[in-house]
């Protein structure tokens, strides 16, 4: 997990239950259920534990669908390599801002159009903005905007994106060289 995958909050201990967390919990419960099926335990215990784990999985699925209806189907569409750019854009426009997992997947998709990446560049979740900064479909305007983001140093990702305008890329790479020289002289 990248540091940017962690959602930053002002209050210590106030981490929100994002879709990434709930999805991760459900995936873990599915692995526990698979493990249980191959474990040698008495049938009564197996049935009881299976029922409890399946209830927990169902609750996580309900929680995900409460955030974004038919969420698993939408994730499946995004994971499909044949997804169309228009469909990805529609999913971004319709998704709640709190569906970090789905939006992050879209920001990584090879067919996501530049206009959709421009919209995602403004998302509060740092991992999504990082994906946009390194995405080969990001346009020059979006990359220039991200290079000025003060909430995190995205400029270093923009510096190596081939769509970054040459003048800006040289400026950012020069900043990187200076930064490297200043840290090596310490």
C-alpha beads as a LAMMPS data file, in Angstrom:
LAMMPS data file: protein, C-alpha beads

186 atoms
185 bonds

1 atom types
1 bond types

-500.0 500.0 xlo xhi
-500.0 500.0 ylo yhi
-500.0 500.0 zlo zhi

Masses

1 110.0

Atoms # bond

1 1 1 0.000 0.000 0.000
2 1 1 1.331 3.403 -0.940
3 1 1 1.380 6.183 1.636
4 1 1 -1.069 8.090 -0.575
5 1 1 -3.548 5.231 -0.186
6 1 1 -4.082 6.360 3.378
7 1 1 -6.844 8.905 3.787
8 1 1 -5.586 11.881 5.767
9 1 1 -7.851 13.310 8.465
10 1 1 -7.504 16.311 10.735
11 1 1 -8.437 14.390 13.888
12 1 1 -6.286 11.517 15.090
13 1 1 -8.271 8.294 15.249
14 1 1 -11.026 9.656 12.964
15 1 1 -10.211 7.572 9.890
16 1 1 -13.325 7.353 7.718
17 1 1 -14.588 3.986 6.492
18 1 1 -13.872 4.513 2.838
19 1 1 -14.843 2.082 0.116
20 1 1 -11.232 0.926 0.001
21 1 1 -11.392 -0.112 3.645
22 1 1 -14.788 -1.814 3.348
23 1 1 -13.776 -3.530 0.094
24 1 1 -10.536 -4.728 1.718
25 1 1 -12.438 -6.087 4.697
26 1 1 -14.810 -7.969 2.398
27 1 1 -11.922 -9.399 0.373
28 1 1 -10.251 -10.538 3.577
29 1 1 -13.473 -12.172 4.785
30 1 1 -13.773 -13.999 1.452
31 1 1 -10.243 -15.367 1.909
32 1 1 -11.113 -16.425 5.474
33 1 1 -14.207 -18.212 4.133
34 1 1 -12.096 -20.005 1.506
35 1 1 -9.628 -21.020 4.203
36 1 1 -12.417 -22.267 6.438
37 1 1 -13.743 -24.518 3.669
38 1 1 -10.460 -26.452 3.584
39 1 1 -10.015 -26.662 7.344
40 1 1 -10.666 -29.836 9.288
41 1 1 -13.206 -28.774 11.902
42 1 1 -16.394 -30.432 13.116
43 1 1 -19.333 -29.886 10.750
44 1 1 -21.392 -28.000 13.344
45 1 1 -18.569 -25.503 13.928
46 1 1 -17.906 -25.225 10.190
47 1 1 -21.560 -24.375 9.500
48 1 1 -21.704 -21.852 12.348
49 1 1 -18.495 -20.063 11.310
50 1 1 -19.488 -20.129 7.633
51 1 1 -22.829 -18.499 8.495
52 1 1 -21.173 -15.734 10.566
53 1 1 -18.555 -14.984 7.895
54 1 1 -21.169 -14.966 5.119
55 1 1 -23.270 -12.507 7.171
56 1 1 -20.240 -10.228 7.559
57 1 1 -19.529 -10.430 3.816
58 1 1 -23.162 -9.594 3.098
59 1 1 -23.012 -6.579 5.449
60 1 1 -19.851 -5.278 3.730
61 1 1 -21.541 -5.684 0.339
62 1 1 -24.613 -3.788 1.586
63 1 1 -22.346 -1.036 2.918
64 1 1 -20.580 -0.733 -0.451
65 1 1 -23.884 -0.638 -2.327
66 1 1 -25.195 2.003 0.068
67 1 1 -22.285 4.233 -0.933
68 1 1 -22.664 3.496 -4.657
69 1 1 -25.507 1.285 -5.903
70 1 1 -24.561 -1.751 -8.012
71 1 1 -20.980 -1.039 -7.080
72 1 1 -19.585 -4.504 -7.811
73 1 1 -20.958 -4.354 -11.361
74 1 1 -19.347 -0.922 -11.845
75 1 1 -16.005 -2.185 -10.560
76 1 1 -16.315 -5.126 -12.960
77 1 1 -16.871 -2.723 -15.854
78 1 1 -13.770 -0.739 -14.919
79 1 1 -11.644 -3.868 -14.573
80 1 1 -12.643 -4.923 -18.094
81 1 1 -9.860 -3.955 -20.518
82 1 1 -12.468 -3.432 -23.254
83 1 1 -14.259 -0.665 -21.330
84 1 1 -15.080 2.373 -23.417
85 1 1 -13.821 5.852 -22.542
86 1 1 -17.376 7.234 -22.529
87 1 1 -18.484 4.644 -19.989
88 1 1 -15.509 5.431 -17.719
89 1 1 -16.353 9.131 -17.888
90 1 1 -20.002 8.416 -17.049
91 1 1 -18.972 6.295 -14.048
92 1 1 -16.799 9.148 -12.740
93 1 1 -19.591 11.696 -13.154
94 1 1 -22.101 9.448 -11.373
95 1 1 -19.857 8.079 -8.608
96 1 1 -19.993 9.651 -5.181
97 1 1 -16.747 11.392 -4.235
98 1 1 -16.444 8.946 -1.326
99 1 1 -16.090 5.910 -3.616
100 1 1 -12.300 6.167 -3.514
101 1 1 -11.722 2.611 -4.680
102 1 1 -13.808 2.862 -7.871
103 1 1 -12.429 6.297 -8.749
104 1 1 -8.865 5.124 -8.145
105 1 1 -9.419 2.162 -10.463
106 1 1 -10.754 4.486 -13.146
107 1 1 -7.772 6.827 -12.717
108 1 1 -5.503 3.850 -13.533
109 1 1 -7.469 2.594 -16.549
110 1 1 -5.519 2.804 -19.846
111 1 1 -8.563 4.055 -21.783
112 1 1 -9.647 6.820 -19.423
113 1 1 -9.945 10.028 -21.474
114 1 1 -8.086 13.237 -20.666
115 1 1 -11.301 15.113 -19.793
116 1 1 -12.087 12.476 -17.168
117 1 1 -8.553 12.685 -15.802
118 1 1 -8.951 16.468 -15.565
119 1 1 -12.038 15.916 -13.390
120 1 1 -10.216 13.324 -11.244
121 1 1 -7.223 15.673 -10.800
122 1 1 -9.415 17.730 -8.469
123 1 1 -10.386 14.781 -6.253
124 1 1 -9.354 15.134 -2.589
125 1 1 -7.868 11.626 -2.456
126 1 1 -4.106 11.855 -2.998
127 1 1 -3.696 8.436 -4.686
128 1 1 -6.155 9.435 -7.413
129 1 1 -4.279 12.686 -8.100
130 1 1 -0.989 10.731 -8.210
131 1 1 -2.461 8.363 -10.798
132 1 1 -3.590 11.313 -12.920
133 1 1 -0.137 12.946 -12.684
134 1 1 1.532 9.821 -14.085
135 1 1 -1.206 8.802 -16.557
136 1 1 -0.177 8.866 -20.247
137 1 1 -3.610 10.248 -21.240
138 1 1 -3.397 13.301 -18.972
139 1 1 -3.355 16.500 -20.992
140 1 1 -0.913 19.397 -20.658
141 1 1 -3.397 21.671 -18.871
142 1 1 -4.182 19.074 -16.211
143 1 1 -0.493 18.279 -15.703
144 1 1 0.403 21.964 -15.352
145 1 1 -2.372 22.367 -12.778
146 1 1 -1.185 19.310 -10.819
147 1 1 2.404 20.580 -10.809
148 1 1 1.174 23.519 -8.696
149 1 1 -0.695 21.331 -6.171
150 1 1 0.531 22.448 -2.739
151 1 1 -1.211 19.683 -0.801
152 1 1 1.386 17.163 -1.998
153 1 1 4.441 17.289 -4.238
154 1 1 2.931 15.977 -7.474
155 1 1 5.368 18.025 -9.533
156 1 1 7.927 15.190 -9.500
157 1 1 5.420 12.831 -11.194
158 1 1 4.432 15.529 -13.678
159 1 1 8.128 16.085 -14.484
160 1 1 8.330 12.623 -16.042
161 1 1 4.961 12.479 -17.798
162 1 1 5.573 12.615 -21.575
163 1 1 2.531 14.885 -22.050
164 1 1 3.973 17.608 -19.843
165 1 1 4.856 20.642 -21.981
166 1 1 8.618 20.672 -22.668
167 1 1 9.205 24.032 -20.947
168 1 1 7.434 22.898 -17.772
169 1 1 9.131 19.480 -17.851
170 1 1 12.602 21.092 -18.059
171 1 1 11.707 23.473 -15.203
172 1 1 10.479 20.604 -13.002
173 1 1 13.444 18.366 -13.829
174 1 1 15.793 21.247 -13.003
175 1 1 14.035 21.588 -9.639
176 1 1 14.596 17.881 -9.106
177 1 1 18.314 18.194 -9.957
178 1 1 18.679 21.109 -7.516
179 1 1 16.870 19.154 -4.843
180 1 1 19.201 16.199 -5.430
181 1 1 22.253 18.433 -5.244
182 1 1 21.119 20.081 -2.034
183 1 1 20.466 16.765 -0.298
184 1 1 23.746 15.220 -1.471
185 1 1 25.761 18.172 -0.126
186 1 1 24.336 17.785 3.401

Bonds

1 1 1 2
2 1 2 3
3 1 3 4
4 1 4 5
5 1 5 6
6 1 6 7
7 1 7 8
8 1 8 9
9 1 9 10
10 1 10 11
11 1 11 12
12 1 12 13
13 1 13 14
14 1 14 15
15 1 15 16
16 1 16 17
17 1 17 18
18 1 18 19
19 1 19 20
20 1 20 21
21 1 21 22
22 1 22 23
23 1 23 24
24 1 24 25
25 1 25 26
26 1 26 27
27 1 27 28
28 1 28 29
29 1 29 30
30 1 30 31
31 1 31 32
32 1 32 33
33 1 33 34
34 1 34 35
35 1 35 36
36 1 36 37
37 1 37 38
38 1 38 39
39 1 39 40
40 1 40 41
41 1 41 42
42 1 42 43
43 1 43 44
44 1 44 45
45 1 45 46
46 1 46 47
47 1 47 48
48 1 48 49
49 1 49 50
50 1 50 51
51 1 51 52
52 1 52 53
53 1 53 54
54 1 54 55
55 1 55 56
56 1 56 57
57 1 57 58
58 1 58 59
59 1 59 60
60 1 60 61
61 1 61 62
62 1 62 63
63 1 63 64
64 1 64 65
65 1 65 66
66 1 66 67
67 1 67 68
68 1 68 69
69 1 69 70
70 1 70 71
71 1 71 72
72 1 72 73
73 1 73 74
74 1 74 75
75 1 75 76
76 1 76 77
77 1 77 78
78 1 78 79
79 1 79 80
80 1 80 81
81 1 81 82
82 1 82 83
83 1 83 84
84 1 84 85
85 1 85 86
86 1 86 87
87 1 87 88
88 1 88 89
89 1 89 90
90 1 90 91
91 1 91 92
92 1 92 93
93 1 93 94
94 1 94 95
95 1 95 96
96 1 96 97
97 1 97 98
98 1 98 99
99 1 99 100
100 1 100 101
101 1 101 102
102 1 102 103
103 1 103 104
104 1 104 105
105 1 105 106
106 1 106 107
107 1 107 108
108 1 108 109
109 1 109 110
110 1 110 111
111 1 111 112
112 1 112 113
113 1 113 114
114 1 114 115
115 1 115 116
116 1 116 117
117 1 117 118
118 1 118 119
119 1 119 120
120 1 120 121
121 1 121 122
122 1 122 123
123 1 123 124
124 1 124 125
125 1 125 126
126 1 126 127
127 1 127 128
128 1 128 129
129 1 129 130
130 1 130 131
131 1 131 132
132 1 132 133
133 1 133 134
134 1 134 135
135 1 135 136
136 1 136 137
137 1 137 138
138 1 138 139
139 1 139 140
140 1 140 141
141 1 141 142
142 1 142 143
143 1 143 144
144 1 144 145
145 1 145 146
146 1 146 147
147 1 147 148
148 1 148 149
149 1 149 150
150 1 150 151
151 1 151 152
152 1 152 153
153 1 153 154
154 1 154 155
155 1 155 156
156 1 156 157
157 1 157 158
158 1 158 159
159 1 159 160
160 1 160 161
161 1 161 162
162 1 162 163
163 1 163 164
164 1 164 165
165 1 165 166
166 1 166 167
167 1 167 168
168 1 168 169
169 1 169 170
170 1 170 171
171 1 171 172
172 1 172 173
173 1 173 174
174 1 174 175
175 1 175 176
176 1 176 177
177 1 177 178
178 1 178 179
179 1 179 180
180 1 180 181
181 1 181 182
182 1 182 183
183 1 183 184
184 1 184 185
185 1 185 186
